[in-house]
Amino acid sequence: MDRLKISSAQFEHRSGDKDYNLSVIEELSKRASQEGSNVTAFHECSITGYTFARRLSKDQMLDLAELIPEGKSILRLREIATKYNITVLAGLFEKDGNDNLFKAYVCVDKNGLVAKFRKLHPFINPYLTAGHEYCVFEIHGWKCGILICYDNNIIENVRATALLGADIIFMPHVTMCTPSTRPGAGFVDPKLWENRDSDPTSLRLEFDGMKGRGWLMKWLPARAYDNGVYVVFSNPIGMDDDQLKNGCSMIIDPFGDVIAECRSFDDSYATATIVSEKLTQSGGYRYKKARRPGLYRGIIGQDHKSQQNVVWLNPE
């Protein structure tokens, strides 16, 4: 498991158009494979679309969602993985045999479904059910985990996934450029996206400022650094329903350094070769070894009443 080449992708998905979204997933996976990538990762709900789901009834959600692993999208992902000899990670809405709905993210290779994770803190639609377990699995000998969007803002989830053995944590998102109590937050005007070819500078200033990348860089590298893991962050670019998203899909090493990042406004991907020696050289590796759980087991593990306010938009 010394080295692994991973691509983190971003694209402008179409709401509810799974055929189109899977066609882009195939094209980007093909290109990444041709450049030597072993793995390509896409954003949260990259197959189905995301923000438009805030307006869907339960029946509409059930029509959009799929059974896993027998659903058509999983079969298509397996075809892509087989055709291009690459492992693919992507997101969609899932339903089970009892009409429960979940926000799911899957890992698929040429042999089929490798792993499935259900978002622990789902938003966007009131009919979604929260997942209740962590997920650690292997890709080419590397231990991997998945946490979706808001799951990563609860730091215990990242530490737990790392303690379960994950060396790489895939963090698919649909985030940034939304209102918040945080200073500097807010939507980005869709007109800037429409004018991106004639005025890329104004759009980039918004995307890179505190509405976007500036906020992301306050915390995302810390998750990698504190836990001594590689982070694969994937996020859409362009319009997501009526909201504009800024991409910035990136790969961060266990030192908290960004080693690859998408900086284009186009459908694209960024690729990095990860190496195993960084895992044990990092500060996070030493910090995990130095833990004294007896000091805080009863504090961190104590029951509490959640103060989380559910908003069917895109909380941070």
C-alpha positions as a Python dict, from the first residue, in 0.01 Angstrom:
ca = {
    (1, 'M'): (0, 0, 0),
    (2, 'D'): (297, 233, -39),
    (3, 'R'): (143, 459, -307),
    (4, 'L'): (-205, 527, -444),
    (5, 'K'): (-311, 777, -710),
    (6, 'I'): (-644, 947, -632),
    (7, 'S'): (-849, 1203, -822),
    (8, 'S'): (-1104, 1431, -656),
    (9, 'A'): (-1358, 1554, -911),
    (10, 'Q'): (-1609, 1833, -944),
    (11, 'F'): (-1882, 1907, -1196),
    (12, 'E'): (-2206, 2098, -1241),
    (13, 'H'): (-2472, 1833, -1186),
    (14, 'R'): (-2828, 1849, -1316),
    (15, 'S'): (-3108, 1815, -1063),
    (16, 'G'): (-3276, 1476, -1088),
    (17, 'D'): (-3101, 1386, -1415),
    (18, 'K'): (-2918, 1070, -1317),
    (19, 'D'): (-2836, 970, -1674),
    (20, 'Y'): (-2661, 1300, -1742),
    (21, 'N'): (-2479, 1303, -1410),
    (22, 'L'): (-2357, 947, -1458),
    (23, 'S'): (-2237, 1037, -1807),
    (24, 'V'): (-2016, 1309, -1656),
    (25, 'I'): (-1898, 1072, -1385),
    (26, 'E'): (-1801, 829, -1660),
    (27, 'E'): (-1617, 1090, -1866),
    (28, 'L'): (-1417, 1225, -1572),
    (29, 'S'): (-1342, 872, -1448),
    (30, 'K'): (-1223, 777, -1795),
    (31, 'R'): (-990, 1075, -1815),
    (32, 'A'): (-856, 1019, -1465),
    (33, 'S'): (-793, 652, -1539),
    (34, 'Q'): (-610, 736, -1859),
    (35, 'E'): (-379, 956, -1652),
    (36, 'G'): (-308, 672, -1411),
    (37, 'S'): (-553, 729, -1127),
    (38, 'N'): (-659, 428, -925),
    (39, 'V'): (-954, 606, -763),
    (40, 'T'): (-1187, 892, -850),
    (41, 'A'): (-1423, 1054, -598),
    (42, 'F'): (-1729, 1272, -664),
    (43, 'H'): (-1944, 1496, -448),
    (44, 'E'): (-2242, 1433, -224),
    (45, 'C'): (-2550, 1334, -427),
    (46, 'S'): (-2345, 1366, -746),
    (47, 'I'): (-2571, 1108, -914),
    (48, 'T'): (-2908, 1258, -819),
    (49, 'G'): (-2846, 1627, -754),
    (50, 'Y'): (-2890, 1782, -413),
    (51, 'T'): (-3052, 2115, -323),
    (52, 'F'): (-3364, 2068, -538),
    (53, 'A'): (-3460, 1783, -302),
    (54, 'R'): (-3568, 2035, -37),
    (55, 'R'): (-3897, 2073, -226),
    (56, 'L'): (-3969, 1702, -284),
    (57, 'S'): (-4247, 1505, -114),
    (58, 'K'): (-4176, 1162, 28),
    (59, 'D'): (-4326, 995, -279),
    (60, 'Q'): (-4104, 1205, -504),
    (61, 'M'): (-3801, 1118, -293),
    (62, 'L'): (-3886, 749, -316),
    (63, 'D'): (-3909, 779, -694),
    (64, 'L'): (-3566, 945, -703),
    (65, 'A'): (-3397, 716, -453),
    (66, 'E'): (-3262, 369, -531),
    (67, 'L'): (-3206, 41, -359),
    (68, 'I'): (-2841, -38, -296),
    (69, 'P'): (-2670, -243, -437),
    (70, 'E'): (-2930, -355, -692),
    (71, 'G'): (-3022, -7, -815),
    (72, 'K'): (-2948, 100, -1172),
    (73, 'S'): (-2695, 364, -1069),
    (74, 'I'): (-2480, 116, -879),
    (75, 'L'): (-2484, -117, -1179),
    (76, 'R'): (-2379, 175, -1399),
    (77, 'L'): (-2096, 265, -1164),
    (78, 'R'): (-1975, -93, -1178),
    (79, 'E'): (-1975, -76, -1559),
    (80, 'I'): (-1768, 244, -1541),
    (81, 'A'): (-1527, 90, -1291),
    (82, 'T'): (-1485, -220, -1503),
    (83, 'K'): (-1448, -38, -1834),
    (84, 'Y'): (-1180, 199, -1708),
    (85, 'N'): (-1025, -16, -1433),
    (86, 'I'): (-1083, 246, -1167),
    (87, 'T'): (-1255, 259, -828),
    (88, 'V'): (-1537, 515, -823),
    (89, 'L'): (-1701, 689, -526),
    (90, 'A'): (-2026, 881, -573),
    (91, 'G'): (-2340, 986, -386),
    (92, 'L'): (-2715, 940, -422),
    (93, 'F'): (-3039, 911, -229),
    (94, 'E'): (-3107, 558, -106),
    (95, 'K'): (-3429, 381, -9),
    (96, 'D'): (-3469, 50, 169),
    (97, 'G'): (-3740, -215, 155),
    (98, 'N'): (-3945, -30, 417),
    (99, 'D'): (-3943, 304, 231),
    (100, 'N'): (-3690, 460, 463),
    (101, 'L'): (-3477, 723, 290),
    (102, 'F'): (-3107, 792, 338),
    (103, 'K'): (-2830, 1010, 200),
    (104, 'A'): (-2580, 751, 78),
    (105, 'Y'): (-2228, 749, -61),
    (106, 'V'): (-2087, 439, -225),
    (107, 'C'): (-1756, 294, -333),
    (108, 'V'): (-1775, 67, -638),
    (109, 'D'): (-1508, -124, -827),
    (110, 'K'): (-1517, -383, -1106),
    (111, 'N'): (-1641, -646, -861),
    (112, 'G'): (-1938, -438, -748),
    (113, 'L'): (-2021, -253, -427),
    (114, 'V'): (-1719, -220, -199),
    (115, 'A'): (-1873, 4, 69),
    (116, 'K'): (-2183, 209, 148),
    (117, 'F'): (-2212, 488, 402),
    (118, 'R'): (-2528, 664, 518),
    (119, 'K'): (-2494, 1027, 623),
    (120, 'L'): (-2505, 1062, 1001),
    (121, 'H'): (-2641, 1419, 999),
    (122, 'P'): (-2869, 1449, 693),
    (123, 'F'): (-3031, 1772, 584),
    (124, 'I'): (-3213, 1909, 277),
    (125, 'N'): (-3528, 1696, 305),
    (126, 'P'): (-3733, 1614, 617),
    (127, 'Y'): (-3796, 1253, 511),
    (128, 'L'): (-3431, 1150, 532),
    (129, 'T'): (-3326, 909, 806),
    (130, 'A'): (-2991, 946, 981),
    (131, 'G'): (-2729, 679, 945),
    (132, 'H'): (-2603, 520, 1266),
    (133, 'E'): (-2262, 367, 1200),
    (134, 'Y'): (-1916, 444, 1070),
    (135, 'C'): (-1769, 284, 763),
    (136, 'V'): (-1411, 163, 713),
    (137, 'F'): (-1308, -45, 412),
    (138, 'E'): (-1011, -112, 185),
    (139, 'I'): (-905, 21, -153),
    (140, 'H'): (-588, -143, -284),
    (141, 'G'): (-474, -219, 71),
    (142, 'W'): (-542, 131, 206),
    (143, 'K'): (-790, 166, 492),
    (144, 'C'): (-1055, 421, 394),
    (145, 'G'): (-1351, 590, 559),
    (146, 'I'): (-1639, 811, 444),
    (147, 'L'): (-1806, 1107, 613),
    (148, 'I'): (-2056, 1320, 422),
    (149, 'C'): (-2056, 1701, 443),
    (150, 'Y'): (-2192, 1808, 786),
    (151, 'D'): (-2067, 1482, 940),
    (152, 'N'): (-1719, 1633, 916),
    (153, 'N'): (-1811, 1942, 1116),
    (154, 'I'): (-1868, 1721, 1420),
    (155, 'I'): (-1505, 1654, 1500),
    (156, 'E'): (-1576, 1335, 1693),
    (157, 'N'): (-1689, 1168, 1370),
    (158, 'V'): (-1353, 1229, 1206),
    (159, 'R'): (-1155, 1112, 1508),
    (160, 'A'): (-1373, 800, 1542),
    (161, 'T'): (-1323, 711, 1176),
    (162, 'A'): (-947, 757, 1213),
    (163, 'L'): (-938, 547, 1530),
    (164, 'L'): (-1121, 271, 1343),
    (165, 'G'): (-818, 257, 1118),
    (166, 'A'): (-888, 490, 825),
    (167, 'D'): (-580, 631, 654),
    (168, 'I'): (-789, 810, 392),
    (169, 'I'): (-1123, 979, 464),
    (170, 'F'): (-1342, 1066, 167),
    (171, 'M'): (-1539, 1381, 247),
    (172, 'P'): (-1800, 1444, -26),
    (173, 'H'): (-1980, 1777, 15),
    (174, 'V'): (-2228, 2019, -132),
    (175, 'T'): (-2120, 2325, 60),
    (176, 'M'): (-2006, 2687, 76),
    (177, 'C'): (-2168, 3000, -65),
    (178, 'T'): (-2474, 2983, 163),
    (179, 'P'): (-2609, 3206, 444),
    (180, 'S'): (-2475, 3154, 795),
    (181, 'T'): (-2428, 3340, 1122),
    (182, 'R'): (-2055, 3328, 1040),
    (183, 'P'): (-1919, 3670, 937),
    (184, 'G'): (-1864, 3694, 564),
    (185, 'A'): (-2099, 3411, 469),
    (186, 'G'): (-2372, 3428, 208),
    (187, 'F'): (-2490, 3332, -138),
    (188, 'V'): (-2287, 3418, -448),
    (189, 'D'): (-2484, 3592, -722),
    (190, 'P'): (-2561, 3345, -1007),
    (191, 'K'): (-2500, 3630, -1254),
    (192, 'L'): (-2130, 3598, -1176),
    (193, 'W'): (-2146, 3237, -1294),
    (194, 'E'): (-2325, 3340, -1612),
    (195, 'N'): (-2047, 3594, -1678),
    (196, 'R'): (-1757, 3368, -1577),
    (197, 'D'): (-1596, 3374, -1922),
    (198, 'S'): (-1599, 3753, -1956),
    (199, 'D'): (-1531, 3832, -1590),
    (200, 'P'): (-1360, 3539, -1415),
    (201, 'T'): (-1191, 3767, -1161),
    (202, 'S'): (-1510, 3877, -981),
    (203, 'L'): (-1629, 3518, -955),
    (204, 'R'): (-1295, 3392, -828),
    (205, 'L'): (-1285, 3663, -561),
    (206, 'E'): (-1623, 3548, -429),
    (207, 'F'): (-1534, 3179, -454),
    (208, 'D'): (-1202, 3222, -275),
    (209, 'G'): (-1324, 3464, -9),
    (210, 'M'): (-1506, 3400, 318),
    (211, 'K'): (-1819, 3281, 138),
    (212, 'G'): (-1619, 2993, -3),
    (213, 'R'): (-1262, 2868, 20),
    (214, 'G'): (-1167, 3110, 298),
    (215, 'W'): (-1417, 2942, 528),
    (216, 'L'): (-1321, 2592, 415),
    (217, 'M'): (-956, 2648, 495),
    (218, 'K'): (-1041, 2741, 855),
    (219, 'W'): (-1122, 2381, 939),
    (220, 'L'): (-1073, 2123, 663),
    (221, 'P'): (-690, 2099, 680),
    (222, 'A'): (-721, 2067, 1059),
    (223, 'R'): (-925, 1747, 1022),
    (224, 'A'): (-638, 1593, 824),
    (225, 'Y'): (-364, 1735, 1048),
    (226, 'D'): (-515, 1647, 1386),
    (227, 'N'): (-593, 1291, 1283),
    (228, 'G'): (-291, 1218, 1063),
    (229, 'V'): (-503, 1114, 764),
    (230, 'Y'): (-541, 1197, 398),
    (231, 'V'): (-860, 1389, 322),
    (232, 'V'): (-1029, 1368, -18),
    (233, 'F'): (-1273, 1659, -39),
    (234, 'S'): (-1516, 1669, -335),
    (235, 'N'): (-1766, 1948, -402),
    (236, 'P'): (-1976, 2057, -704),
    (237, 'I'): (-1896, 2355, -924),
    (238, 'G'): (-2165, 2578, -1075),
    (239, 'M'): (-2540, 2590, -1019),
    (240, 'D'): (-2700, 2345, -780),
    (241, 'D'): (-3069, 2419, -831),
    (242, 'D'): (-3083, 2794, -753),
    (243, 'Q'): (-2760, 2803, -552),
    (244, 'L'): (-2408, 2854, -683),
    (245, 'K'): (-2131, 2625, -558),
    (246, 'N'): (-1760, 2694, -583),
    (247, 'G'): (-1595, 2355, -622),
    (248, 'C'): (-1244, 2366, -471),
    (249, 'S'): (-1231, 1986, -472),
    (250, 'M'): (-898, 1897, -317),
    (251, 'I'): (-676, 1637, -157),
    (252, 'I'): (-503, 1718, 173),
    (253, 'D'): (-217, 1519, 321),
    (254, 'P'): (-167, 1418, 688),
    (255, 'F'): (38, 1735, 746),
    (256, 'G'): (-268, 1944, 656),
    (257, 'D'): (-116, 2055, 325),
    (258, 'V'): (-326, 2084, 9),
    (259, 'I'): (-145, 1862, -242),
    (260, 'A'): (-396, 1887, -528),
    (261, 'E'): (-694, 2118, -594),
    (262, 'C'): (-939, 2196, -873),
    (263, 'R'): (-906, 2562, -970),
    (264, 'S'): (-1106, 2557, -1290),
    (265, 'F'): (-1467, 2663, -1341),
    (266, 'D'): (-1507, 2360, -1571),
    (267, 'D'): (-1599, 2002, -1491),
    (268, 'S'): (-1260, 1875, -1379),
    (269, 'Y'): (-1056, 1679, -1130),
    (270, 'A'): (-734, 1715, -933),
    (271, 'T'): (-500, 1422, -880),
    (272, 'A'): (-239, 1338, -617),
    (273, 'T'): (-24, 1038, -544),
    (274, 'I'): (-46, 958, -176),
    (275, 'V'): (237, 783, 7),
    (276, 'S'): (219, 574, 321),
    (277, 'E'): (521, 721, 500),
    (278, 'K'): (339, 1049, 564),
    (279, 'L'): (89, 865, 781),
    (280, 'T'): (349, 785, 1048),
    (281, 'Q'): (555, 1102, 1002),
    (282, 'S'): (260, 1330, 1074),
    (283, 'G'): (187, 1499, 1403),
    (284, 'G'): (-159, 1345, 1408),
    (285, 'Y'): (-6, 998, 1425),
    (286, 'R'): (180, 1096, 1741),
    (287, 'Y'): (-123, 1269, 1888),
    (288, 'K'): (-337, 958, 1850),
    (289, 'K'): (-67, 752, 2020),
    (290, 'A'): (-45, 1002, 2307),
    (291, 'R'): (-417, 998, 2391),
    (292, 'R'): (-530, 930, 2750),
    (293, 'P'): (-893, 821, 2704),
    (294, 'G'): (-941, 774, 3076),
    (295, 'L'): (-930, 1150, 3120),
    (296, 'Y'): (-1221, 1228, 2891),
    (297, 'R'): (-1407, 906, 2812),
    (298, 'G'): (-1694, 1006, 3039),
    (299, 'I'): (-1700, 1361, 2907),
    (300, 'I'): (-1694, 1294, 2534),
    (301, 'G'): (-1922, 993, 2563),
    (302, 'Q'): (-2184, 1142, 2792),
    (303, 'D'): (-2543, 1172, 2681),
    (304, 'H'): (-2664, 1517, 2585),
    (305, 'K'): (-2958, 1683, 2420),
    (306, 'S'): (-2863, 1788, 2071),
    (307, 'Q'): (-2893, 2160, 2002),
    (308, 'Q'): (-2874, 2106, 1628),
    (309, 'N'): (-3133, 2309, 1439),
    (310, 'V'): (-3250, 2128, 1129),
    (311, 'V'): (-3263, 2360, 829),
    (312, 'W'): (-3349, 2209, 493),
    (313, 'L'): (-3090, 2413, 313),
    (314, 'N'): (-2717, 2377, 354),
    (315, 'P'): (-2594, 2444, 707),
    (316, 'E'): (-2228, 2466, 795),
}
